[in-house]
Amino acid sequence: MGFELRNFLRLITKMKTAHVLQVLSVFATLGLLVCVPQLRAQKSADPQPALSEDDSAVYSALLRDLYQAAKGRPIILSDQTALGVPPGMVANLQVQGPQTDTFLDKISLEARQSYEDINNHSSMHLQSPCKFAPECTLVNLADVALQVKDAKAWRKFMAKHVNTPGIIIVSRIGFNRARDQAVVYSGMSCGMLCGQGEFTWLTKHDGVWSVEASNVVWISTK
């Protein structure tokens, strides 16, 4: 079994940049290219589970509340979920600290354990068409990597996809047994030195999922 989530977040701050590059990189600059073979291998390894109604509702709430998904705000989402530890951390500012413990303490232990278990064992391929947002496109990271290989390519990509927050990847979702609490990781990249990753806690009230709080674990900025 993987690290307990709290200990993992603490561990990130102690990791050397070179090791972070090998283990965590998906979005930030070359990291997008590093993990593509691994993601492809994950995609074909096991039969893919179907998304539940709660899975879809949590992803929709996440994209709506964190990334302002709406008409005129296109969401570009990886068709493969993140596996294991958060991606995108290449020479980024690591911002977790005491606030991380406070954030985690509020989340159901069952949801945290479920998150660990499900994301340490398998990734999920998200099937098209994307219905998590009014304007949502699922993309293969191998294809996108060729489109954002340098700063000039990033500018062209962002100009083509007007008003998009960037390229987003999500993890699978950890739920408690009652399925009224959930925790999920998401990472967003919008340039060579532009993006962030965070854990988000969501709750379900009267059948509706909404974001309670988020905890940023990395930031990439100039």
C-alpha positions as CSV (number, residue, x, y, z in Angstrom):
1,M,0.0,0.0,0.0
2,G,1.2,3.5,-0.7
3,F,2.1,6.3,1.7
4,E,-0.5,7.5,4.1
5,L,-1.7,10.7,2.4
6,R,-0.5,13.1,5.2
7,N,3.0,11.6,5.2
8,F,3.2,11.7,1.4
9,L,2.5,15.4,1.4
10,R,5.2,16.0,4.0
11,L,7.6,13.8,2.0
12,I,7.3,16.1,-1.1
13,T,9.1,18.9,0.7
14,K,12.1,16.7,1.3
15,M,12.6,15.4,-2.2
16,K,15.4,16.6,-4.3
17,T,14.5,18.2,-7.6
18,A,16.1,15.4,-9.7
19,H,14.1,12.8,-7.9
20,V,10.9,14.8,-8.2
21,L,11.6,15.1,-12.0
22,Q,11.8,11.3,-12.3
23,V,8.8,10.5,-10.2
24,L,6.3,13.3,-10.4
25,S,6.6,15.0,-13.8
26,V,3.6,15.1,-16.2
27,F,2.8,18.7,-16.9
28,A,5.6,21.1,-16.2
29,T,7.8,21.5,-19.3
30,L,9.6,18.2,-20.1
31,G,7.6,16.4,-17.5
32,L,4.7,16.2,-19.9
33,L,6.9,14.1,-22.2
34,V,8.5,12.0,-19.5
35,C,5.3,10.2,-18.4
36,V,3.6,9.6,-21.7
37,P,4.9,6.1,-22.2
38,Q,3.9,5.2,-18.6
39,L,0.4,6.6,-19.2
40,R,0.0,4.6,-22.4
41,A,1.0,1.5,-20.6
42,Q,-1.5,2.2,-17.8
43,K,-4.2,2.7,-20.4
44,S,-3.9,-0.8,-21.8
45,A,-3.0,-2.8,-18.7
46,D,-6.3,-3.6,-17.1
47,P,-10.0,-3.6,-18.0
48,Q,-11.3,-0.1,-17.4
49,P,-14.0,0.4,-14.7
50,A,-17.0,2.4,-15.6
51,L,-17.6,5.8,-14.0
52,S,-20.3,5.9,-11.4
53,E,-22.8,8.8,-11.2
54,D,-20.9,10.1,-8.2
55,D,-17.6,10.0,-10.1
56,S,-19.1,12.1,-12.9
57,A,-20.7,14.5,-10.5
58,V,-17.5,15.0,-8.5
59,Y,-15.5,15.7,-11.6
60,S,-18.1,18.1,-12.8
61,A,-18.2,20.0,-9.5
62,L,-14.4,20.1,-9.4
63,L,-14.1,21.6,-12.9
64,R,-16.9,24.0,-12.2
65,D,-15.7,25.3,-8.9
66,L,-11.9,25.2,-9.4
67,Y,-11.6,25.9,-13.1
68,Q,-14.8,27.9,-13.7
69,A,-16.0,25.5,-16.4
70,A,-18.8,27.1,-18.4
71,K,-19.7,28.0,-21.9
72,G,-16.9,30.0,-23.4
73,R,-14.5,28.5,-20.9
74,P,-13.2,25.3,-22.6
75,I,-11.8,22.5,-20.5
76,I,-9.0,20.5,-21.9
77,L,-8.7,17.3,-19.8
78,S,-6.3,14.4,-20.0
79,D,-8.1,11.2,-21.0
80,Q,-6.0,9.3,-18.5
81,T,-6.1,9.9,-14.8
82,A,-3.0,10.6,-12.7
83,L,-1.5,7.5,-11.0
84,G,0.2,7.5,-7.6
85,V,1.7,10.7,-6.5
86,P,0.8,14.1,-7.9
87,P,2.3,15.0,-11.3
88,G,3.7,18.3,-12.5
89,M,6.3,19.1,-9.9
90,V,9.4,20.1,-11.7
91,A,11.4,22.8,-9.8
92,N,8.1,24.2,-8.6
93,L,7.3,26.1,-5.4
94,Q,6.1,23.5,-2.9
95,V,3.6,25.2,-0.6
96,Q,2.2,22.6,1.7
97,G,2.8,23.0,5.4
98,P,0.8,23.2,8.6
99,Q,-2.3,24.1,6.6
100,T,-2.1,20.7,4.9
101,D,-2.6,18.9,8.2
102,T,-5.6,21.2,9.0
103,F,-7.0,20.4,5.5
104,L,-6.6,16.7,5.8
105,D,-8.1,16.5,9.3
106,K,-11.4,17.7,8.0
107,I,-11.7,14.9,5.5
108,S,-13.1,11.5,6.3
109,L,-10.4,8.9,7.0
110,E,-12.3,6.5,4.8
111,A,-12.2,8.9,1.8
112,R,-8.4,9.5,2.3
113,Q,-7.7,5.8,2.5
114,S,-9.9,5.1,-0.5
115,Y,-7.9,7.8,-2.4
116,E,-4.6,6.2,-1.6
117,D,-5.7,2.6,-2.4
118,I,-7.4,3.4,-5.7
119,N,-4.6,5.7,-7.1
120,N,-1.7,3.5,-6.1
121,H,-3.1,0.5,-8.0
122,S,-4.6,1.7,-11.3
123,S,-5.2,4.6,-13.6
124,M,-8.5,5.1,-15.5
125,H,-9.1,6.0,-19.1
126,L,-11.8,8.6,-19.4
127,Q,-14.1,7.8,-22.3
128,S,-15.2,10.4,-24.9
129,P,-17.3,12.4,-25.2
130,C,-16.5,14.4,-22.1
131,K,-19.6,15.4,-20.2
132,F,-18.0,17.0,-17.2
133,A,-18.4,20.5,-18.4
134,P,-20.3,22.5,-21.1
135,E,-17.2,22.7,-23.2
136,C,-14.9,19.8,-22.4
137,T,-12.4,17.9,-24.6
138,L,-10.5,14.8,-23.6
139,V,-7.0,14.6,-25.0
140,N,-4.1,12.2,-25.1
141,L,-1.1,13.6,-23.4
142,A,1.2,12.1,-26.0
143,D,-0.5,14.2,-28.6
144,V,-0.6,17.3,-26.5
145,A,3.1,17.0,-25.6
146,L,4.0,17.7,-29.2
147,Q,1.8,20.8,-29.2
148,V,3.4,22.4,-26.1
149,K,7.1,21.5,-26.5
150,D,8.4,25.0,-25.7
151,A,7.3,28.5,-24.7
152,K,6.4,29.5,-28.3
153,A,4.3,26.3,-28.7
154,W,2.5,27.0,-25.4
155,R,1.6,30.5,-26.5
156,K,0.2,29.2,-29.8
157,F,-1.7,26.5,-27.9
158,M,-3.3,28.9,-25.5
159,A,-4.2,31.4,-28.3
160,K,-5.9,28.5,-30.1
161,H,-7.9,27.5,-27.1
162,V,-9.1,31.0,-26.0
163,N,-10.0,31.4,-22.3
164,T,-9.0,27.8,-21.4
165,P,-7.4,27.5,-17.9
166,G,-4.8,25.2,-19.5
167,I,-4.4,21.4,-19.7
168,I,-5.9,19.6,-16.7
169,I,-5.3,16.1,-15.3
170,V,-7.3,14.6,-12.5
171,S,-6.8,11.5,-10.3
172,R,-9.3,8.9,-9.5
173,I,-11.6,9.8,-6.6
174,G,-11.5,8.6,-3.1
175,F,-14.9,8.2,-1.4
176,N,-16.1,7.4,2.1
177,R,-18.5,4.5,2.6
178,A,-21.5,6.7,2.7
179,R,-20.3,8.3,-0.5
180,D,-21.0,11.8,0.8
181,Q,-17.4,12.9,1.0
182,A,-14.7,12.7,-1.7
183,V,-11.1,13.7,-2.2
184,V,-9.4,14.1,-5.6
185,Y,-6.2,15.5,-7.0
186,S,-6.1,17.8,-10.0
187,G,-3.2,19.5,-11.8
188,M,-3.2,22.2,-14.3
189,S,-0.5,23.5,-16.7
190,C,-0.8,26.7,-18.7
191,G,2.8,27.2,-19.8
192,M,6.4,26.4,-19.3
193,L,6.3,28.0,-15.9
194,C,2.6,28.3,-15.3
195,G,0.4,25.9,-13.3
196,Q,-0.5,24.3,-10.0
197,G,-1.7,21.1,-8.4
198,E,-4.0,20.6,-5.5
199,F,-6.1,18.2,-3.5
200,T,-9.8,19.0,-3.2
201,W,-12.3,17.9,-0.6
202,L,-15.9,17.7,-1.8
203,T,-19.1,16.9,0.0
204,K,-22.6,15.8,-1.1
205,H,-25.7,17.5,0.3
206,D,-29.2,16.8,-0.9
207,G,-27.8,14.8,-3.8
208,V,-25.5,17.7,-5.0
209,W,-21.7,17.6,-4.9
210,S,-19.8,20.8,-4.2
211,V,-16.2,21.8,-3.2
212,E,-15.6,22.3,0.5
213,A,-11.9,23.2,0.4
214,S,-8.7,22.8,-1.6
215,N,-5.1,22.5,-0.6
216,V,-2.4,23.6,-3.1
217,V,0.6,21.3,-3.1
218,W,2.7,22.8,-5.9
219,I,2.9,26.0,-7.9
220,S,4.9,26.7,-11.1
221,T,5.4,30.4,-11.8
222,K,7.9,32.8,-13.1
